[in-house]
Amino acid sequence: MLKHLKLKNIGPSASMELEFGERLNLITGDNGLGKSFLLDIAWWALTRKWPAEINSKLTAGKKALPSSTTIDASIDFSFTAKKKEESYTSTFIRNEQTWKGRQGRPANPGLVFYAMADGSFAVWDPARNYWRTQDGMDVQERIPAYVFGSAEVWDGLNGKDGKPLCNGLVMDWGGWQKENGPAFKSLCAVLEVLSPSSKEGLEPGKFTRLSLDDARDIPTIRMPYGQDVAVLHASAGMRRILALAYLLVWTWEEHQQAAKLLGEETTKQVVFLIDEVESHLHPQWQRRIVPALLAVVKTLIGKADVQIITATHSPLIMASVEPLFDAAKDAWFDLDFEKKRVVLRAREFEKHGEAARWLTSDAFDLESGRAPEYEILIRKASVLIEKEHPNEASIQRMHQQLLEALSPTDEFLYRWRYICLKKGWLK
C-alpha cells in the first residue's frame, strides 16, 4: 500500500506531502490544481513507469517535469511491498531528462490498477510485469505494465511486436459468456455489485450483430425497459462501468493464471487509483460507486488488502462515503488556491449529512448550492434587510424577486419573511 508521497518543485505547488490511509483516500480540489497529477505520481511511485511512456497513444499520464529549471526536483515515496517496505527519494537528472531510479530489482507493490478520467487504464501485475531471475541475475524482460488507450479497452491491446496482449472487452466478454465459466460468473458478480440500484441491475443480455460488415458477436446489456443494448451502444456512464468491470475481471483472471504457471501465490495487496470516479455517472450511481468499488474488489479478490485513492469533484461522492469513513484507515486531501499558490491539506472528515451541505464545505468552497444570480440577489436582500428604515417599495420589489427566484422552502426565504413580518415591512 502507498504510505506517503513528498514532492518538491514538481507540479502546481512548490511542495506537497501526503500520508495515505490504508484503505480509502479522497482527493478534492478545483480543476487544474493537481488531482490527476497526484494520481500519476502515485502510479509512477509504485511502478516506476509513466503510463504514456508505455503507451504513446495516451493523452494523459505523461512524464512529470520540474516546475522550475533552476531548482532541484524530487519525489519521495514509500509503500508496503511483498517482502519489505520500500522507501526512496528520486531526483530529476536534467541532462538526461529523467527521474533517477535505484539499481537492481525494485520492491513489489502488489497489483496496481489505474483508471484515468479519459477512459484509459493501466495495470501493473506482480506476476506478469515484475522482474524475473535468469541465470541467477535479475532481468526486466517482461513488459513493464499493461496500458490501454480508451479504444484498446474495447478492441484489444497489442504489444510492440504486434502480438495481442489483451483481446479486449468485446472478444473476451463474448468468449467468457459462451463458455459460461468462472470468468463470466465473476463478471456477472462484479456487474451486479456495480449496478446503480437493485431495480436497475447490470445484467448481460443476448449477443447481437452491429452490421453486415462486422462478423463479431457483440455482448449486450439488458436494460430495465427490457431491451438488450450492445455494449458499444451503451451510454457513456454505462461504458465506463462496463470497462471498469471488465478490466478488473480480466486483470484478476490473468493474474491467477500467471501465478499458477509461476508456482506462486496470488497477490495479497491491491492499490486502486481512479480519477474522477463520478465521471459520466448519474447521481444515483454516484451515491453508490465508492462503496461498490470497495465491495467489488473484496468480492473478486477476497483475501487481499485493498487501498483506493480517488479524485473527485462530486458532493454526492463525499456524502456517499460518510457511513463508511474511518479516520483510522481513511484520509481526505483537499487542494486549494490561496494567495496565488496551490495548497494541499489533509483535512479532518466531517459529516454533513447530505450532498447539498458538502457544496459549501471545504471540499468545494461554494457560497451555496444556488445559481450565481440567486446568490447575488440574496446578498442584495441581506444588505437591504440590515437597514434600519429601508424603503418600503424596495422591500416589496425584493420580496417579489425572491419569491420568483427561490423555492418556497428555501431557508433564506424563511428568514427574510420572518424578519420582514416581525418589523412590519410585509403584511
Kinemage of the C-alpha trace (Angstrom):
@kinemage 1
@onewidth
@group {chain A} dominant
@subgroup {mainchain}
@vectorlist {calphas} color= white
{ca met a 1} P 0.000 0.000 0.000
{ca leu a 2} L 1.181 3.503 -0.768
{ca lys a 3} L 2.116 5.149 2.530
{ca his a 4} L 3.381 8.596 1.633
{ca leu a 5} L 4.393 10.988 -1.137
{ca lys a 6} L 6.539 14.077 -0.710
{ca leu a 7} L 7.083 16.291 -3.761
{ca lys a 8} L 9.439 19.232 -4.259
{ca asn a 9} L 9.474 21.520 -7.312
{ca ile a 10} L 7.120 19.313 -9.268
{ca gly a 11} L 3.505 20.002 -10.125
{ca pro a 12} L 1.425 23.095 -9.338
{ca ser a 13} L 2.849 23.607 -5.829
{ca ala a 14} L 6.381 24.214 -4.600
{ca ser a 15} L 5.943 21.244 -2.273
{ca met a 16} L 3.275 18.700 -1.364
{ca glu a 17} L 3.188 15.900 1.183
{ca leu a 18} L 0.556 13.199 1.695
{ca glu a 19} L 0.277 10.469 4.334
{ca phe a 20} L -2.201 7.999 2.881
{ca gly a 21} L -4.817 5.996 4.706
{ca glu a 22} L -4.510 2.248 4.335
{ca arg a 23} L -7.995 1.829 2.811
{ca leu a 24} L -9.788 4.851 1.274
{ca asn a 25} L -8.239 8.146 0.198
{ca leu a 26} L -10.208 11.046 -1.305
{ca ile a 27} L -8.666 13.972 -3.181
{ca thr a 28} L -10.765 17.092 -3.832
{ca gly a 29} L -9.994 20.484 -5.344
{ca asp a 30} L -10.765 22.751 -8.275
{ca asn a 31} L -9.744 21.939 -11.855
{ca gly a 32} L -6.064 22.408 -12.590
{ca leu a 33} L -4.796 22.193 -9.009
{ca gly a 34} L -3.194 18.751 -9.342
{ca lys a 35} L -5.617 15.926 -8.543
{ca ser a 36} L -4.877 13.898 -11.692
{ca phe a 37} L -1.215 14.803 -11.367
{ca leu a 38} L -1.083 13.254 -7.878
{ca leu a 39} L -2.603 10.021 -9.208
{ca asp a 40} L 0.002 9.916 -11.998
{ca ile a 41} L 2.733 10.338 -9.385
{ca ala a 42} L 1.193 7.592 -7.231
{ca trp a 43} L 1.200 5.200 -10.218
{ca trp a 44} L 4.815 6.097 -11.031
{ca ala a 45} L 5.974 5.650 -7.427
{ca leu a 46} L 4.501 2.151 -7.341
{ca thr a 47} L 5.534 1.009 -10.832
{ca arg a 48} L 8.400 3.346 -11.797
{ca lys a 49} L 6.899 3.954 -15.252
{ca trp a 50} L 4.704 6.781 -16.593
{ca pro a 51} L 1.567 5.463 -18.350
{ca ala a 52} L 2.212 7.435 -21.563
{ca glu a 53} L 5.813 6.225 -21.532
{ca ile a 54} L 4.467 2.702 -22.098
{ca asn a 55} L 1.617 3.605 -24.455
{ca ser a 56} L 2.265 6.687 -26.583
{ca lys a 57} L -1.408 6.817 -27.655
{ca leu a 58} L -2.372 8.224 -24.261
{ca thr a 59} L -3.088 11.923 -23.935
{ca ala a 60} L -2.797 11.708 -20.135
{ca gly a 61} L -0.222 10.092 -17.861
{ca lys a 62} L 2.760 11.956 -19.303
{ca lys a 63} L 6.104 12.165 -17.508
{ca ala a 64} L 6.081 14.821 -14.803
{ca leu a 65} L 8.731 17.516 -15.122
{ca pro a 66} L 10.178 20.036 -12.634
{ca ser a 67} L 8.225 23.261 -12.252
{ca ser a 68} L 11.394 25.374 -12.224
{ca thr a 69} L 14.568 24.630 -14.180
{ca thr a 70} L 16.747 26.340 -11.573
{ca ile a 71} L 15.711 24.332 -8.500
{ca asp a 72} L 16.281 20.642 -7.750
{ca ala a 73} L 13.160 18.472 -8.018
{ca ser a 74} L 12.449 15.301 -6.051
{ca ile a 75} L 9.784 12.661 -5.458
{ca asp a 76} L 9.996 10.951 -2.087
{ca phe a 77} L 7.724 7.954 -1.523
{ca ser a 78} L 7.199 4.794 0.488
{ca phe a 79} L 4.917 1.795 0.193
{ca thr a 80} L 4.468 -1.590 1.797
{ca ala a 81} L 5.718 -4.259 -0.558
{ca lys a 82} L 5.533 -8.050 -0.736
{ca lys a 83} L 8.636 -8.675 1.360
{ca lys a 84} L 9.669 -5.265 2.704
{ca glu a 85} L 8.782 -1.603 2.887
{ca glu a 86} L 10.117 0.467 0.015
{ca ser a 87} L 11.272 3.985 0.826
{ca tyr a 88} L 13.092 6.046 -1.768
{ca thr a 89} L 13.821 9.562 -2.979
{ca ser a 90} L 14.112 10.083 -6.724
{ca thr a 91} L 15.673 13.268 -8.104
{ca phe a 92} L 15.362 14.660 -11.600
{ca ile a 93} L 18.528 14.375 -13.715
{ca arg a 94} L 18.380 17.400 -16.001
{ca asn a 95} L 20.952 16.430 -18.617
{ca glu a 96} L 19.157 13.100 -19.130
{ca gln a 97} L 15.617 14.473 -18.608
{ca thr a 98} L 14.726 11.518 -16.423
{ca trp a 99} L 13.963 10.585 -12.826
{ca lys a 100} L 16.754 8.734 -11.064
{ca gly a 101} L 15.997 5.105 -10.327
{ca arg a 102} L 17.560 2.630 -7.945
{ca gln a 103} L 19.785 -0.071 -9.388
{ca gly a 104} L 18.561 -3.651 -9.216
{ca arg a 105} L 15.158 -5.169 -8.630
{ca pro a 106} L 12.629 -2.738 -7.084
{ca ala a 107} L 10.168 -3.676 -4.370
{ca asn a 108} L 6.927 -5.438 -5.358
{ca pro a 109} L 3.842 -3.288 -4.589
{ca gly a 110} L 1.244 -5.941 -5.406
{ca leu a 111} L -1.457 -5.398 -8.019
{ca val a 112} L -1.843 -1.754 -9.136
{ca phe a 113} L -4.885 -0.654 -11.144
{ca tyr a 114} L -5.274 2.887 -12.537
{ca ala a 115} L -8.492 4.148 -14.154
{ca met a 116} L -7.882 7.514 -15.824
{ca ala a 117} L -10.568 10.123 -16.468
{ca asp a 118} L -10.384 9.860 -20.275
{ca gly a 119} L -11.240 6.149 -20.340
{ca ser a 120} L -7.635 4.919 -20.384
{ca phe a 121} L -6.483 2.230 -17.948
{ca ala a 122} L -3.160 0.992 -16.648
{ca val a 123} L -2.474 -2.311 -14.885
{ca trp a 124} L 0.688 -3.486 -13.134
{ca asp a 125} L 0.609 -7.185 -12.303
{ca pro a 126} L 3.297 -8.623 -9.994
{ca ala a 127} L 3.027 -11.999 -11.746
{ca arg a 128} L 3.298 -10.659 -15.305
{ca asn a 129} L 5.177 -7.353 -15.130
{ca tyr a 130} L 7.709 -7.872 -12.346
{ca trp a 131} L 11.344 -8.678 -12.958
{ca arg a 132} L 12.383 -12.304 -13.297
{ca thr a 133} L 15.552 -14.239 -12.478
{ca gln a 134} L 17.679 -15.658 -15.308
{ca asp a 135} L 20.971 -17.468 -14.674
{ca gly a 136} L 20.984 -16.064 -11.147
{ca met a 137} L 20.592 -12.492 -12.388
{ca asp a 138} L 17.608 -10.139 -12.049
{ca val a 139} L 16.372 -9.126 -15.502
{ca gln a 140} L 13.439 -6.964 -16.606
{ca glu a 141} L 12.428 -8.670 -19.832
{ca arg a 142} L 8.703 -8.699 -19.157
{ca ile a 143} L 6.593 -5.787 -20.359
{ca pro a 144} L 6.608 -3.015 -17.733
{ca ala a 145} L 2.779 -2.752 -17.482
{ca tyr a 146} L -0.442 -3.094 -19.461
{ca val a 147} L -1.567 0.388 -20.521
{ca phe a 148} L -4.794 0.703 -22.519
{ca gly a 149} L -5.959 3.688 -24.515
{ca ser a 150} L -9.710 4.177 -24.310
{ca ala a 151} L -10.345 2.316 -27.617
{ca glu a 152} L -7.941 -0.511 -26.741
{ca val a 153} L -10.056 -1.450 -23.721
{ca trp a 154} L -12.784 -2.473 -26.171
{ca asp a 155} L -10.857 -3.619 -29.232
{ca gly a 156} L -7.737 -5.174 -27.701
{ca leu a 157} L -4.170 -4.236 -26.800
{ca asn a 158} L -1.148 -5.307 -28.834
{ca gly a 159} L 2.493 -5.349 -27.817
{ca lys a 160} L 5.293 -3.628 -29.707
{ca asp a 161} L 5.769 -6.814 -31.743
{ca gly a 162} L 2.134 -6.711 -32.849
{ca lys a 163} L 1.139 -9.758 -30.823
{ca pro a 164} L -2.033 -9.419 -28.717
{ca leu a 165} L -1.571 -8.724 -25.022
{ca cys a 166} L -5.313 -8.490 -24.362
{ca asn a 167} L -8.242 -9.380 -26.637
{ca gly a 168} L -10.365 -6.501 -25.401
{ca leu a 169} L -13.808 -6.308 -23.842
{ca val a 170} L -15.830 -7.331 -26.898
{ca met a 171} L -13.875 -10.507 -27.645
{ca asp a 172} L -13.174 -11.572 -24.052
{ca trp a 173} L -16.695 -10.912 -22.783
{ca gly a 174} L -18.074 -12.862 -25.744
{ca gly a 175} L -15.756 -15.794 -25.107
{ca trp a 176} L -16.444 -15.818 -21.366
{ca gln a 177} L -20.199 -15.722 -21.894
{ca lys a 178} L -20.150 -18.588 -24.419
{ca glu a 179} L -18.025 -20.709 -22.075
{ca asn a 180} L -20.145 -19.707 -19.056
{ca gly a 181} L -17.163 -20.459 -16.856
{ca pro a 182} L -15.593 -18.808 -13.788
{ca ala a 183} L -14.590 -15.620 -15.649
{ca phe a 184} L -18.156 -14.937 -16.814
{ca lys a 185} L -19.546 -15.685 -13.354
{ca ser a 186} L -17.032 -13.215 -11.905
{ca leu a 187} L -18.036 -10.613 -14.493
{ca cys a 188} L -21.720 -11.049 -13.638
{ca ala a 189} L -20.950 -10.743 -9.921
{ca val a 190} L -18.901 -7.568 -10.448
{ca leu a 191} L -21.589 -6.020 -12.660
{ca glu a 192} L -24.201 -6.780 -10.026
{ca val a 193} L -22.205 -5.028 -7.302
{ca leu a 194} L -21.506 -2.031 -9.552
{ca ser a 195} L -25.159 -1.658 -10.600
{ca pro a 196} L -26.788 1.727 -9.872
{ca ser a 197} L -29.569 0.122 -7.817
{ca ser a 198} L -31.231 -3.203 -7.089
{ca lys a 199} L -34.003 -2.240 -9.546
{ca glu a 200} L -31.556 -1.403 -12.350
{ca gly a 201} L -29.035 -4.221 -12.296
{ca leu a 202} L -26.336 -4.576 -14.934
{ca glu a 203} L -27.134 -7.943 -16.493
{ca pro a 204} L -25.632 -9.404 -19.699
{ca gly a 205} L -28.163 -10.000 -22.456
{ca lys a 206} L -28.095 -11.988 -25.711
{ca phe a 207} L -25.450 -11.422 -28.363
{ca thr a 208} L -26.152 -9.126 -31.289
{ca arg a 209} L -24.565 -8.028 -34.574
{ca leu a 210} L -23.946 -4.385 -35.391
{ca ser a 211} L -23.808 -4.631 -39.186
{ca leu a 212} L -23.299 -6.920 -42.175
{ca asp a 213} L -19.658 -5.860 -42.239
{ca asp a 214} L -18.888 -6.774 -38.612
{ca ala a 215} L -18.771 -10.525 -38.004
{ca arg a 216} L -18.329 -10.203 -34.239
{ca asp a 217} L -20.935 -11.367 -31.752
{ca ile a 218} L -21.315 -8.213 -29.669
{ca pro a 219} L -22.209 -8.601 -25.966
{ca thr a 220} L -25.224 -6.683 -24.736
{ca ile a 221} L -26.606 -5.267 -21.518
{ca arg a 222} L -30.240 -5.929 -20.641
{ca met a 223} L -31.842 -2.578 -19.938
{ca pro a 224} L -34.541 -2.021 -17.271
{ca tyr a 225} L -37.080 -1.457 -20.079
{ca gly a 226} L -36.446 -4.964 -21.439
{ca gln a 227} L -34.240 -4.325 -24.484
{ca asp a 228} L -30.763 -5.783 -24.950
{ca val a 229} L -28.414 -2.934 -25.954
{ca ala a 230} L -24.991 -3.624 -27.478
{ca val a 231} L -22.219 -2.671 -25.067
{ca leu a 232} L -20.735 -0.440 -27.782
{ca his a 233} L -24.020 1.498 -27.900
{ca ala a 234} L -24.445 1.874 -24.148
{ca ser a 235} L -24.370 5.311 -22.533
{ca ala a 236} L -21.065 6.943 -21.586
{ca gly a 237} L -21.691 6.230 -17.896
{ca met a 238} L -22.501 2.586 -18.550
{ca arg a 239} L -19.475 2.133 -20.805
{ca arg a 240} L -17.217 3.474 -18.063
{ca ile a 241} L -18.653 0.975 -15.576
{ca leu a 242} L -18.552 -1.887 -18.110
{ca ala a 243} L -14.906 -1.129 -18.936
{ca leu a 244} L -14.067 -0.943 -15.246
{ca ala a 245} L -15.806 -4.253 -14.525
{ca tyr a 246} L -14.212 -5.999 -17.495
{ca leu a 247} L -10.662 -4.886 -16.746
{ca leu a 248} L -10.972 -5.786 -13.069
{ca val a 249} L -12.061 -9.310 -14.022
{ca trp a 250} L -9.514 -9.605 -16.850
{ca thr a 251} L -6.690 -8.434 -14.594
{ca trp a 252} L -7.572 -10.861 -11.820
{ca glu a 253} L -8.152 -13.818 -14.172
{ca glu a 254} L -4.817 -13.269 -15.910
{ca his a 255} L -3.045 -12.731 -12.602
{ca gln a 256} L -4.343 -16.035 -11.263
{ca gln a 257} L -3.247 -17.865 -14.407
{ca ala a 258} L 0.224 -16.300 -14.319
{ca ala a 259} L 0.692 -17.020 -10.597
{ca lys a 260} L -0.280 -20.646 -11.214
{ca leu a 261} L 2.241 -21.000 -14.045
{ca leu a 262} L 4.964 -19.473 -11.845
{ca gly a 263} L 4.038 -21.640 -8.876
{ca glu a 264} L 3.401 -18.544 -6.741
{ca glu a 265} L 0.539 -17.388 -4.530
{ca thr a 266} L -1.744 -14.659 -5.816
{ca thr a 267} L -1.070 -11.143 -4.580
{ca lys a 268} L -2.202 -10.017 -1.135
{ca gln a 269} L -2.211 -6.290 -1.991
{ca val a 270} L -4.289 -4.250 -4.426
{ca val a 271} L -3.902 -0.488 -4.949
{ca phe a 272} L -6.740 1.031 -6.974
{ca leu a 273} L -6.200 4.546 -8.400
{ca ile a 274} L -9.242 6.147 -10.030
{ca asp a 275} L -9.534 9.653 -11.429
{ca glu a 276} L -12.897 11.443 -11.414
{ca val a 277} L -14.685 8.405 -10.054
{ca glu a 278} L -18.042 10.071 -10.786
{ca ser a 279} L -17.271 10.662 -14.479
{ca his a 280} L -20.406 10.312 -16.684
{ca leu a 281} L -22.403 8.772 -13.825
{ca his a 282} L -25.970 9.678 -12.890
{ca pro a 283} L -26.404 10.948 -9.287
{ca gln a 284} L -27.965 7.684 -8.123
{ca trp a 285} L -24.854 5.884 -9.390
{ca gln a 286} L -22.512 8.446 -7.822
{ca arg a 287} L -24.061 7.717 -4.421
{ca arg a 288} L -23.077 4.046 -4.703
{ca ile a 289} L -19.856 3.879 -6.683
{ca val a 290} L -17.162 4.203 -3.967
{ca pro a 291} L -18.787 1.753 -1.503
{ca ala a 292} L -19.389 -0.531 -4.507
{ca leu a 293} L -15.730 -0.392 -5.562
{ca leu a 294} L -14.600 -1.352 -2.073
{ca ala a 295} L -17.108 -4.208 -2.103
{ca val a 296} L -16.338 -5.397 -5.623
{ca val a 297} L -12.603 -5.739 -5.100
{ca lys a 298} L -13.320 -7.741 -1.952
{ca thr a 299} L -15.832 -9.837 -3.926
{ca leu a 300} L -13.314 -10.538 -6.663
{ca ile a 301} L -10.122 -10.692 -4.584
{ca gly a 302} L -11.385 -11.673 -1.157
{ca lys a 303} L -8.091 -12.270 0.674
{ca ala a 304} L -6.228 -9.156 -0.479
{ca asp a 305} L -5.844 -5.851 1.334
{ca val a 306} L -7.334 -3.096 -0.818
{ca gln a 307} L -6.367 0.580 -0.941
{ca ile a 308} L -8.354 3.069 -3.049
{ca ile a 309} L -7.026 6.516 -3.946
{ca thr a 310} L -9.566 8.561 -5.894
{ca ala a 311} L -10.014 12.134 -7.070
{ca thr a 312} L -13.493 13.616 -7.202
{ca his a 313} L -15.474 16.789 -7.957
{ca ser a 314} L -18.733 15.343 -6.665
{ca pro a 315} L -20.521 16.292 -3.420
{ca leu a 316} L -22.552 13.088 -3.855
{ca ile a 317} L -19.349 11.049 -3.703
{ca met a 318} L -18.340 12.769 -0.475
{ca ala a 319} L -21.784 12.262 1.044
{ca ser a 320} L -21.825 8.604 -0.005
{ca val a 321} L -18.697 7.713 1.974
{ca glu a 322} L -19.934 9.211 5.254
{ca pro a 323} L -21.330 5.907 6.615
{ca leu a 324} L -18.074 4.036 5.962
{ca phe a 325} L -15.351 6.668 6.511
{ca asp a 326} L -12.983 5.628 9.315
{ca ala a 327} L -10.289 8.138 10.288
{ca ala a 328} L -8.079 5.276 11.474
{ca lys a 329} L -7.701 3.900 7.935
{ca asp a 330} L -9.093 6.554 5.566
{ca ala a 331} L -7.952 10.061 4.599
{ca trp a 332} L -9.180 13.163 2.778
{ca phe a 333} L -6.854 15.584 0.968
{ca asp a 334} L -8.029 18.942 -0.345
{ca leu a 335} L -6.302 21.240 -2.848
{ca asp a 336} L -6.967 24.981 -2.618
{ca phe a 337} L -5.752 28.091 -4.433
{ca glu a 338} L -4.728 30.721 -1.896
{ca lys a 339} L -2.647 33.881 -2.301
{ca lys a 340} L -1.681 32.849 -5.832
{ca arg a 341} L -0.377 29.442 -4.788
{ca val a 342} L -1.690 25.881 -4.575
{ca val a 343} L -2.011 24.481 -1.054
{ca leu a 344} L -2.611 20.827 -0.170
{ca arg a 345} L -4.188 19.978 3.183
{ca ala a 346} L -5.093 16.733 4.894
{ca arg a 347} L -8.495 17.651 6.326
{ca glu a 348} L -10.488 16.061 9.107
{ca phe a 349} L -13.528 14.350 7.657
{ca glu a 350} L -16.704 15.957 8.973
{ca lys a 351} L -20.131 14.557 8.192
{ca his a 352} L -22.557 16.966 6.527
{ca gly a 353} L -25.496 14.610 6.175
{ca glu a 354} L -26.379 15.441 2.575
{ca ala a 355} L -24.749 16.390 -0.709
{ca ala a 356} L -26.041 19.978 -0.702
{ca arg a 357} L -24.151 20.747 2.520
{ca trp a 358} L -20.956 19.345 1.023
{ca leu a 359} L -21.142 22.070 -1.654
{ca thr a 360} L -20.435 24.732 0.990
{ca ser a 361} L -17.798 22.640 2.781
{ca asp a 362} L -14.010 22.925 2.496
{ca ala a 363} L -14.175 20.349 -0.309
{ca phe a 364} L -15.938 22.652 -2.779
{ca asp a 365} L -15.918 26.129 -1.185
{ca leu a 366} L -19.176 27.341 -2.713
{ca glu a 367} L -21.206 30.103 -1.112
{ca ser a 368} L -24.319 27.988 -1.639
{ca gly a 369} L -25.818 25.419 -3.969
{ca arg a 370} L -27.860 28.095 -5.714
{ca ala a 371} L -27.312 29.658 -9.143
{ca pro a 372} L -24.765 32.556 -9.052
{ca glu a 373} L -27.529 35.029 -9.994
{ca tyr a 374} L -29.549 33.965 -6.941
{ca glu a 375} L -26.511 34.308 -4.695
{ca ile a 376} L -26.142 37.931 -5.860
{ca leu a 377} L -29.848 38.521 -5.209
{ca ile a 378} L -29.578 37.120 -1.678
{ca arg a 379} L -26.564 39.306 -0.926
{ca lys a 380} L -28.533 42.374 -2.017
{ca ala a 381} L -31.501 41.264 0.106
{ca ser a 382} L -29.220 40.775 3.112
{ca val a 383} L -27.845 44.322 2.772
{ca leu a 384} L -31.368 45.722 2.425
{ca ile a 385} L -32.708 43.932 5.462
{ca glu a 386} L -29.875 45.256 7.637
{ca lys a 387} L -31.010 48.860 7.121
{ca glu a 388} L -32.947 50.468 9.966
{ca his a 389} L -35.558 52.130 7.726
{ca pro a 390} L -35.461 50.580 4.263
{ca asn a 391} L -37.637 51.983 1.524
{ca glu a 392} L -40.989 50.164 1.526
{ca ala a 393} L -41.068 49.932 -2.252
{ca ser a 394} L -37.561 48.396 -2.232
{ca ile a 395} L -38.714 45.754 0.250
{ca gln a 396} L -41.747 44.919 -1.883
{ca arg a 397} L -39.658 44.654 -5.079
{ca met a 398} L -37.055 42.470 -3.376
{ca his a 399} L -39.754 40.279 -1.854
{ca gln a 400} L -41.267 39.665 -5.282
{ca gln a 401} L -37.855 38.889 -6.792
{ca leu a 402} L -37.090 36.394 -4.016
{ca leu a 403} L -40.453 34.681 -4.474
{ca glu a 404} L -39.770 34.291 -8.195
{ca ala a 405} L -36.182 33.078 -7.709
{ca leu a 406} L -36.235 30.795 -4.675
{ca ser a 407} L -38.053 27.652 -3.693
{ca pro a 408} L -40.921 28.171 -1.211
{ca thr a 409} L -38.939 26.039 1.258
{ca asp a 410} L -35.630 27.916 0.822
{ca glu a 411} L -34.037 28.694 4.216
{ca phe a 412} L -33.168 32.260 3.274
{ca leu a 413} L -36.731 32.954 2.147
{ca tyr a 414} L -37.966 31.731 5.531
{ca arg a 415} L -35.610 34.105 7.335
{ca trp a 416} L -36.488 37.010 5.041
{ca arg a 417} L -40.217 36.575 5.651
{ca tyr a 418} L -39.766 36.219 9.407
{ca ile a 419} L -37.696 39.400 9.759
{ca cys a 420} L -39.876 41.449 7.411
{ca leu a 421} L -43.081 40.350 9.140
{ca lys a 422} L -41.602 40.973 12.609
{ca lys a 423} L -40.583 44.514 11.629
{ca gly a 424} L -43.879 45.181 9.930
{ca trp a 425} L -42.420 45.604 6.456
{ca leu a 426} L -44.674 42.919 4.996
{ca lys a 427} L -48.345 42.380 5.636
